[in-house]
Amino acid sequence: MANRPSGPARTRGWSRLQAWVVVAFFVVLPLPLALGFGWFGLNPVEAERNAPVGSLSHELLNSFPDNRLVVEIASAPGATPPSASMSLLWARMNETVQKASIQFVLETVSVPSASFTSDGLFSVEQSVRQFWPSVGQMAIFFLCVHGSYADQSGVLGLAFRGSSIAVFTDTIESTAGGGDPAPITSTVLIHEFGHELGLVGLVGSAPNEDPGHPGHSTDPNDVMYYAVESSAGLAGLLGGTAPPTQFGAADLADLQTVRNTPIPLELLPPVVVAGCWVAAGVAVLVFRRAARQA
């Protein structure tokens, strides 16, 4: 008559299986998380979806790990920014970011005029954007459209994700009142780019932040002044003069602080991965200890 396996031996066998399942779970867990949230460039679309404005400021400002910057400007027909505005944007980028090269890529895309929400803008972006932040190359995207922003009237431009900016050309032209829209366009492009750099106070703290208008400067001669975001504010600010296009001295000082301020979203992926692997290692040690004591 065959001997039946004893109870303790069967328990140890199941414990061994359970231990290896736990180890495998923690070893593999970072992969679906990285794919789902776009960590480490594995899913750039989801990475952008989950990136608040200013959260990619380190990648924009520093030469490491991304030493190249691609500036993709996708415009509806008739909505392309004036060349003078793009040249001024390029100059401000060279004044603030540390990149070996900055490349502008211009595209004409089919986007109907509409009243856009930020999610609607991102849906359009998904369908037309070609360059996304990736390992070794940072990218920023400008979507220039006809129409307006649904959540607030008179908005000229909007930074709506970590490397995504919308420009509403019809509102800009209306604000220009039949005059040259280039000066206003320049201000809008640079202002929204400033938000992506983490200005003002979006990353770290900034002494020049306006308490009544968070994320904006108290200086009306600064391109980060709150009034330049809307047609009503800009019309009241202009008074017959050109709108500001320079980052103020306080902004440039703030950028040094931004460079050295940790961003939790940047720290989360390696912390989670390290935590999972430590948990897997602990499971192995516990399993070996239990096996020795059996």
C-alpha positions in Angstrom: 0.0 0.0 0.0 1.5 3.4 -1.1 2.4 5.9 1.6 0.5 9.1 1.5 2.5 12.4 1.6 2.6 13.7 5.1 0.7 16.9 6.0 3.8 19.1 6.8 5.5 18.1 3.5 2.4 19.1 1.5 2.3 22.4 3.4 5.9 23.1 2.6 5.2 22.4 -1.1 2.3 24.9 -1.2 4.4 27.4 0.7 7.2 27.2 -1.8 4.7 27.8 -4.7 3.1 30.7 -2.9 6.5 32.2 -2.1 7.6 32.2 -5.8 4.2 33.6 -6.9 4.8 36.5 -4.4 8.4 37.1 -5.7 7.3 37.0 -9.3 4.4 39.4 -8.6 6.7 42.0 -7.1 9.4 41.6 -9.8 7.0 41.9 -12.7 4.6 44.6 -11.1 6.8 47.6 -12.3 6.3 46.7 -15.9 2.5 47.1 -16.2 2.8 50.2 -14.0 5.4 51.7 -16.3 3.3 50.9 -19.4 0.1 52.2 -17.8 1.5 55.5 -16.5 4.3 56.1 -19.1 7.2 55.7 -16.7 10.7 55.6 -18.3 9.2 56.5 -21.8 7.5 53.1 -22.2 4.2 54.8 -23.0 4.7 58.4 -23.9 1.0 59.2 -24.6 0.0 58.0 -21.1 3.0 59.8 -19.6 1.8 63.0 -21.1 -1.8 62.4 -20.0 -0.6 62.0 -16.4 1.8 65.0 -16.5 0.6 68.2 -14.9 1.8 71.6 -16.2 5.3 72.2 -14.9 6.0 68.5 -14.1 8.5 68.2 -17.0 10.4 71.4 -16.2 13.6 69.5 -15.2 13.6 67.7 -18.6 13.1 71.1 -20.4 15.6 73.1 -18.4 18.5 70.6 -18.1 20.9 69.0 -20.5 20.6 65.6 -18.8 19.1 63.2 -19.6 17.6 65.0 -22.6 20.1 67.1 -24.5 17.9 67.8 -27.5 14.6 69.7 -27.7 12.0 69.3 -30.5 9.4 72.0 -30.6 6.5 70.7 -32.7 4.0 73.4 -33.8 0.9 71.9 -35.3 -1.5 74.4 -36.8 -4.9 74.4 -38.4 -5.0 76.0 -41.8 -4.5 79.8 -41.4 -3.5 79.4 -37.7 0.3 79.1 -38.1 2.0 81.6 -35.8 3.9 84.5 -37.5 7.5 83.7 -38.2 8.5 86.7 -36.0 6.7 85.1 -33.1 8.4 81.8 -33.6 11.8 83.4 -33.8 11.2 85.2 -30.5 10.1 82.0 -28.9 13.2 80.3 -30.1 15.3 83.1 -28.6 13.6 82.8 -25.2 14.1 79.0 -25.2 17.8 79.5 -25.8 17.9 81.9 -22.9 16.4 79.4 -20.5 17.0 75.8 -21.4 20.3 73.9 -21.5 20.1 72.0 -24.8 22.7 71.2 -27.4 20.0 71.7 -30.1 16.5 73.1 -30.4 14.6 72.0 -33.5 11.3 73.5 -34.7 9.0 71.3 -36.6 6.0 73.0 -38.3 2.9 71.0 -39.5 -0.5 71.9 -40.9 -3.2 69.7 -39.4 -6.9 69.3 -40.1 -8.6 70.5 -36.9 -12.1 72.1 -37.2 -12.9 75.2 -35.3 -14.6 74.3 -32.0 -15.0 75.2 -28.3 -12.3 73.0 -26.8 -12.0 71.6 -23.3 -8.5 70.6 -22.1 -9.4 66.9 -22.6 -10.7 67.7 -26.1 -7.4 69.4 -26.9 -5.5 66.3 -25.7 -7.7 64.1 -27.9 -6.7 66.2 -30.9 -3.1 66.1 -29.8 -3.1 62.3 -29.6 -4.2 62.2 -33.2 -1.7 64.7 -34.7 1.4 64.8 -32.4 4.5 63.1 -33.8 7.2 63.9 -31.2 6.7 63.0 -27.6 9.2 63.3 -24.7 11.5 60.2 -24.8 14.8 59.1 -23.5 17.5 61.5 -24.8 15.0 63.9 -26.4 12.6 66.3 -24.8 9.7 67.5 -26.9 7.1 70.3 -26.5 3.9 70.6 -28.5 2.0 73.7 -29.6 -1.5 73.2 -31.0 -2.6 76.3 -32.8 -6.4 76.2 -33.5 -9.3 78.3 -34.5 -12.1 78.4 -32.0 -12.0 79.0 -28.2 -11.4 77.5 -24.8 -14.7 76.1 -23.5 -14.0 76.5 -19.7 -13.2 80.2 -19.8 -14.0 82.9 -22.4 -11.3 85.1 -23.9 -8.4 82.7 -23.2 -5.5 83.3 -25.6 -3.4 80.3 -24.8 -3.3 77.4 -22.4 -0.7 75.0 -21.1 -2.8 71.9 -20.5 -0.3 69.1 -19.9 3.4 68.8 -19.0 4.6 69.5 -22.6 1.4 70.5 -24.3 0.2 74.0 -25.2 -2.8 75.3 -27.1 -3.0 78.7 -28.9 -6.4 80.1 -29.9 -5.6 82.2 -32.9 -9.1 83.6 -33.5 -9.1 85.1 -29.9 -5.7 86.5 -30.5 -6.8 88.2 -33.8 -9.9 89.5 -32.1 -7.8 91.0 -29.3 -5.5 92.6 -31.9 -8.6 94.4 -33.3 -7.5 94.4 -36.9 -3.9 95.2 -36.0 -0.8 93.0 -36.3 -1.5 89.8 -34.2 2.3 88.9 -34.1 3.1 90.8 -30.8 0.3 89.2 -28.9 1.1 85.8 -30.4 4.7 86.2 -29.3 3.6 87.0 -25.7 1.2 84.0 -25.6 3.7 81.5 -26.9 6.4 82.6 -24.4 4.0 83.0 -21.5 2.7 79.4 -21.9 6.2 78.1 -22.4 7.1 79.8 -19.1 4.4 77.8 -17.3 5.9 74.5 -18.7 9.2 75.6 -17.2 7.5 75.7 -13.8 7.0 79.5 -13.6 5.7 81.1 -11.5 5.6 79.0 -8.4 4.3 76.0 -10.2 7.5 74.3 -9.1 9.0 75.4 -5.8 8.2 78.8 -4.4 8.6 82.1 -6.1 8.8 85.5 -4.3 7.4 87.2 -7.4 4.2 85.1 -7.5 0.9 87.1 -7.4 -1.2 85.7 -4.5 -4.3 86.8 -6.3 -3.3 85.1 -9.5 -1.3 81.9 -8.7 1.2 80.9 -11.2 1.7 84.5 -12.4 4.1 87.4 -11.7 3.3 90.6 -10.0 5.3 92.6 -12.5 3.2 94.0 -15.5 6.4 94.2 -17.5 7.0 90.5 -17.1 5.7 88.1 -19.8 4.4 85.9 -16.9 2.1 88.7 -15.7 -1.4 87.3 -15.2 -3.2 89.7 -17.6 -1.5 88.4 -20.8 -3.5 85.1 -20.7 -6.9 86.6 -21.6 -8.2 89.1 -24.2 -9.8 91.3 -21.5 -6.7 91.3 -19.3 -4.3 92.0 -22.2 -6.5 94.7 -23.7 -6.4 96.5 -20.3 -2.7 96.0 -20.0 -1.6 97.2 -23.4 -2.8 100.8 -23.4 -1.4 101.2 -26.9 2.0 99.6 -26.1 3.4 96.2 -27.1 2.8 93.4 -24.7 5.7 92.0 -22.7 7.8 89.2 -24.2 10.7 89.0 -21.7 11.1 86.8 -18.7 11.7 89.1 -15.7 14.9 89.0 -13.6 12.8 87.3 -10.9 11.7 84.6 -13.3 15.2 83.8 -14.4 16.3 83.6 -10.8 13.3 81.3 -10.1 14.4 79.0 -12.9 17.6 78.3 -10.9 15.4 77.2 -8.0 13.2 75.1 -10.2 16.3 73.2 -11.5 17.1 72.2 -8.0 13.6 71.5 -6.6 12.6 67.8 -6.6 9.3 67.0 -8.3 7.4 64.1 -6.6 6.2 62.7 -10.0 9.8 62.3 -11.1 10.7 60.4 -7.9 7.7 58.1 -7.8 8.7 55.6 -10.6 12.1 54.7 -9.2 10.8 54.6 -5.7 8.0 52.2 -6.7 10.3 50.0 -8.7 12.8 49.9 -5.9 10.1 49.1 -3.3 8.7 46.3 -5.4 12.2 44.7 -5.8 12.9 45.1 -2.1 9.6 43.4 -1.4 10.6 40.5 -3.7 14.0 40.2 -2.0 12.3 40.1 1.4 9.9 37.4 0.2 12.9 35.3 -0.9 14.6 35.7 2.4 11.5 34.8 4.3 11.0 31.7 2.1 14.6 30.5 2.6 14.3 31.0 6.4 11.1 29.1 6.5 12.6 26.3 4.4 15.6 26.0 6.7 13.3 25.7 9.7 11.1 23.1 8.2 
